[in-house]
Amino acid sequence: MQTLKGVILLVFLFTAGVSDAMVYESKVYSPHIKTVQLFPTGYDMAFPVIHLNSNETLDLHFDDLSASAKTYYYTVVQCHSDWTPTLLNVMEYIDGFTEANINDYDYSNGTKVPYVHYKLQLPNNDMKFNKSGNYALIVYENNKDNPIFTQRFMITESKVVIDAGVAYPRSLYDRDKFQEVVFKVGYKGFQIDNPQMEIKASVLQNYRWDNAKLDVKPQFIGINELNFDFNGVLTYPSLGREFRFFDMRSLRFRGQNIRSFDIKDDENDVYLTFDAPQQPGKYQYLKDLNGQYFIENLDNPYYNTGADYAKVHFTFDFAGTISNGNFFVVGAFNNWTCDETSKMRYDQLERSYTADILLKQGTYNYSYIFKEEKENATDQFLTEGYYYDTENDYSILLYYTPFGERYDRLIAIKHINSQLNRY
């Protein structure tokens, strides 16, 4: 009896620990850290994923606007598919040092806003990874429990084949507003004993984790095939006229969708053209970055250290004020986060909502989103509208966790486009 009680207590403690485990995000915690980017080497706007046991690497870039060089350290935590940490010891998934310092940095050159630019490549001679799955990169100064930022990345294997596309939702109500991802998994030659227990998928729209579908199970199981078609879960809103954008690659000449400059001795102010809600149902295809951004300075080829910072002024001309929530400016540049830095305020003089965000020179995609205060729900139909033909990228991540395993293997990843891979 005592043994049974002990087992029950251990199960309870384990379950409680799992449920209370922290979820790692791509998030900046220090106000003087800006423009954190993590991408495959040579592909600035690509998803941060590399293949296990390959020569592929990831590049990390970030700026410290305190303008004095510091000694920053990094470590890596392996996570489950839901971004909670696994129970593996760090030595089980890292070969080499489990912590190391970032010693590659340069001072900004010719910029009005001084900063120190840091960069790091992973894996490297100090740290390599021997298991697939989700990982959180933690960068800190003194204490890894108090990081300056964290970034998500993935290491994948190629064990199965995913055939995927984008289709009209079966619901008549959703057909003109949403896109549905459908896919099949062929696993011939790869043993999966219990697909409903051992297989799960995560599906992302435009590399966004804020509205990702997690822990998606197969709809049907066939011979050497798993079917995820039309399960009613993988539907995503398709925003109206593609993403809004502006070109701030030069502070000498006005780029697209920039209304004016105010160039001072010690800072730069950039005013964007006035924005308004998109008209639902009216669609115009514009080639965009699907919410992403890239850093570039047309006046200085060394843009990592030569691109300046500017206070970008956003103006959203909405008809009147709304009392039950707030508008936010979101995009990959702020990890689609609705917080105080992206929050818009109503300007009585402009009779519009405004926000000022410090950004590095480059080309940016962005959109507006409304968030209700009480329900904590977000709505982009109010600001952007929906239209089925909007072009979007989708990523399918397939995880495999055999019985008794303590981490989720990432056994396949598939990228598709709503126009190029339409069903």
Summary of the structure (lengths in Angstrom):
residues: 423
radius of gyration: 22.9
end to end distance: 58.5
largest distance: 79.3
contacts: 1305
relative contact order: 0.16
helix: 9%
strand: 44%
